[in-house]
Amino acid sequence: MARPLSIWAVSDDKAGNAGPALGLAEAVARLTPSTVSTRTVRWKGRIGRLPWFLNPLPLSALVEGSDIGPPWPDVWIAAGRATLPLSLRMKRWSQGRTLVVQVQNPRAPRGAFDLIVAPRHDGISGPNVLSITGSPHRVTPGRLAEAGSRFAALTDPLPRPRAALLVGGRSKAHDLTDARARALGADLRRAVTEAGGSLMTTFSRRTPDSARRLLTEALSDLPGFIWDGQGENPYFGMLAAADVVLVTEDSANMATEAAATGRPVLVLPMDGGSAKFTRLKADLVARGAARAFEGRLDLFDAQPLDETQRAAEAILEQLKGRLP
């Protein structure tokens, strides 16, 4: 390359979309000189709630001051339904010079994309579809080492085994009811106490307030900490310090990030479910990265996943012959 690649990571800034888009962009940048920038899609009024095909003039429908416009990047990596009106037109707008990559199942005409990086549990296929376990993410050995050092004062004094607890919440397929929160709190308390270890806990924005309160009451006097949302997020520091990661079954992103650490991952049950998430859990188990939580801290030998790297390599393969 005579110059670095320009890569945009495009999303609506929701964590479940922004993280995969940026994680994949950063993975490409680790393989070849690149400049990565994040771009956020914000639509005027209620336009963002409409299906992509009811937004025929998307550039004029963006909020004023949007940083989405020409000159277009070499690589457009987008995630989330909000990006579709733009992604579907990017090849035409750029006259084919921009490689268009969509993360997750777009549920739109697949021929508009050069590459679709889709979770295997979505069950889609095609000549331009790369199926991966889970979602792209930002977990790397380097990021974990840096965060582990930065949060060492918080995590190093904790007794081992150290467990990181990643709690999701309500979604289309799952719920964390009060009854489930009480049961999980009791089971986790018993497991950590029997192991003589500690628990580092973080909740997501989707965790219901009542479930958060019940789990906090059950777990707050164990060795460890519960992040209260104040100050710098210790998420990567928790993953770096953990001997085992416990993650609720509602989040493909959290499960995949946990599996990328190489630590054993224990999947916690929630209310509800879907065939897609059942397939994801089975995929993680089959690849030796995860097991179901059965009431104890199971420190099995886990096999780390590196699906984000595989997707980044596929993007570079697509770029061959397109750029000088």
FENFENPE-V570395 format. One record per residue. N is the residue number from 1. RES is the residue in three letters. BURIAL is + if it has 9 or more other C-alpha atoms within 8 Angstrom, else -. Layout:
N & RES & BURIAL
N & RES & BURIAL
//
This chain:
1 & MET & -
2 & ALA & -
3 & ARG & -
4 & PRO & +
5 & LEU & +
6 & SER & +
7 & ILE & +
8 & TRP & +
9 & ALA & +
10 & VAL & +
11 & SER & +
12 & ASP & +
13 & ASP & -
14 & LYS & -
15 & ALA & -
16 & GLY & -
17 & ASN & +
18 & ALA & +
19 & GLY & +
20 & PRO & +
21 & ALA & +
22 & LEU & +
23 & GLY & +
24 & LEU & +
25 & ALA & +
26 & GLU & +
27 & ALA & +
28 & VAL & +
29 & ALA & +
30 & ARG & -
31 & LEU & -
32 & THR & -
33 & PRO & +
34 & SER & +
35 & THR & +
36 & VAL & +
37 & SER & -
38 & THR & -
39 & ARG & +
40 & THR & +
41 & VAL & +
42 & ARG & +
43 & TRP & +
44 & LYS & +
45 & GLY & -
46 & ARG & -
47 & ILE & +
48 & GLY & +
49 & ARG & -
50 & LEU & -
51 & PRO & -
52 & TRP & +
53 & PHE & -
54 & LEU & -
55 & ASN & +
56 & PRO & -
57 & LEU & -
58 & PRO & +
59 & LEU & -
60 & SER & -
61 & ALA & +
62 & LEU & +
63 & VAL & -
64 & GLU & -
65 & GLY & -
66 & SER & +
67 & ASP & -
68 & ILE & -
69 & GLY & -
70 & PRO & -
71 & PRO & -
72 & TRP & -
73 & PRO & +
74 & ASP & +
75 & VAL & +
76 & TRP & +
77 & ILE & +
78 & ALA & +
79 & ALA & +
80 & GLY & +
81 & ARG & -
82 & ALA & +
83 & THR & +
84 & LEU & +
85 & PRO & +
86 & LEU & +
87 & SER & +
88 & LEU & +
89 & ARG & +
90 & MET & +
91 & LYS & +
92 & ARG & -
93 & TRP & -
94 & SER & +
95 & GLN & -
96 & GLY & -
97 & ARG & -
98 & THR & +
99 & LEU & +
100 & VAL & +
101 & VAL & +
102 & GLN & +
103 & VAL & +
104 & GLN & +
105 & ASN & +
106 & PRO & +
107 & ARG & -
108 & ALA & -
109 & PRO & -
110 & ARG & +
111 & GLY & -
112 & ALA & +
113 & PHE & +
114 & ASP & +
115 & LEU & +
116 & ILE & +
117 & VAL & +
118 & ALA & +
119 & PRO & +
120 & ARG & +
121 & HIS & +
122 & ASP & -
123 & GLY & -
124 & ILE & +
125 & SER & -
126 & GLY & -
127 & PRO & -
128 & ASN & +
129 & VAL & +
130 & LEU & +
131 & SER & +
132 & ILE & +
133 & THR & +
134 & GLY & +
135 & SER & +
136 & PRO & +
137 & HIS & +
138 & ARG & +
139 & VAL & +
140 & THR & -
141 & PRO & -
142 & GLY & -
143 & ARG & +
144 & LEU & +
145 & ALA & +
146 & GLU & -
147 & ALA & +
148 & GLY & +
149 & SER & -
150 & ARG & -
151 & PHE & +
152 & ALA & +
153 & ALA & -
154 & LEU & -
155 & THR & +
156 & ASP & -
157 & PRO & -
158 & LEU & +
159 & PRO & +
160 & ARG & -
161 & PRO & +
162 & ARG & +
163 & ALA & +
164 & ALA & +
165 & LEU & +
166 & LEU & +
167 & VAL & +
168 & GLY & +
169 & GLY & +
170 & ARG & +
171 & SER & -
172 & LYS & -
173 & ALA & +
174 & HIS & +
175 & ASP & +
176 & LEU & +
177 & THR & +
178 & ASP & +
179 & ALA & -
180 & ARG & +
181 & ALA & +
182 & ARG & +
183 & ALA & -
184 & LEU & +
185 & GLY & +
186 & ALA & +
187 & ASP & +
188 & LEU & +
189 & ARG & +
190 & ARG & +
191 & ALA & +
192 & VAL & +
193 & THR & +
194 & GLU & -
195 & ALA & +
196 & GLY & +
197 & GLY & +
198 & SER & +
199 & LEU & +
200 & MET & +
201 & THR & +
202 & THR & +
203 & PHE & +
204 & SER & +
205 & ARG & -
206 & ARG & +
207 & THR & +
208 & PRO & +
209 & ASP & -
210 & SER & -
211 & ALA & +
212 & ARG & +
213 & ARG & -
214 & LEU & +
215 & LEU & +
216 & THR & +
217 & GLU & -
218 & ALA & +
219 & LEU & +
220 & SER & -
221 & ASP & -
222 & LEU & +
223 & PRO & +
224 & GLY & +
225 & PHE & +
226 & ILE & +
227 & TRP & +
228 & ASP & -
229 & GLY & -
230 & GLN & -
231 & GLY & -
232 & GLU & -
233 & ASN & -
234 & PRO & +
235 & TYR & -
236 & PHE & +
237 & GLY & +
238 & MET & +
239 & LEU & +
240 & ALA & +
241 & ALA & +
242 & ALA & +
243 & ASP & +
244 & VAL & +
245 & VAL & +
246 & LEU & +
247 & VAL & +
248 & THR & +
249 & GLU & +
250 & ASP & +
251 & SER & -
252 & ALA & +
253 & ASN & +
254 & MET & +
255 & ALA & +
256 & THR & +
257 & GLU & +
258 & ALA & +
259 & ALA & +
260 & ALA & +
261 & THR & +
262 & GLY & +
263 & ARG & +
264 & PRO & +
265 & VAL & +
266 & LEU & +
267 & VAL & +
268 & LEU & +
269 & PRO & -
270 & MET & +
271 & ASP & +
272 & GLY & -
273 & GLY & +
274 & SER & -
275 & ALA & -
276 & LYS & -
277 & PHE & +
278 & THR & +
279 & ARG & +
280 & LEU & +
281 & LYS & +
282 & ALA & -
283 & ASP & +
284 & LEU & +
285 & VAL & +
286 & ALA & -
287 & ARG & -
288 & GLY & +
289 & ALA & +
290 & ALA & +
291 & ARG & +
292 & ALA & -
293 & PHE & +
294 & GLU & -
295 & GLY & -
296 & ARG & +
297 & LEU & +
298 & ASP & -
299 & LEU & -
300 & PHE & -
301 & ASP & -
302 & ALA & +
303 & GLN & +
304 & PRO & +
305 & LEU & +
306 & ASP & -
307 & GLU & +
308 & THR & +
309 & GLN & +
310 & ARG & -
311 & ALA & +
312 & ALA & +
313 & GLU & +
314 & ALA & -
315 & ILE & +
316 & LEU & +
317 & GLU & -
318 & GLN & +
319 & LEU & +
320 & LYS & -
321 & GLY & -
322 & ARG & -
323 & LEU & -
324 & PRO & -
//
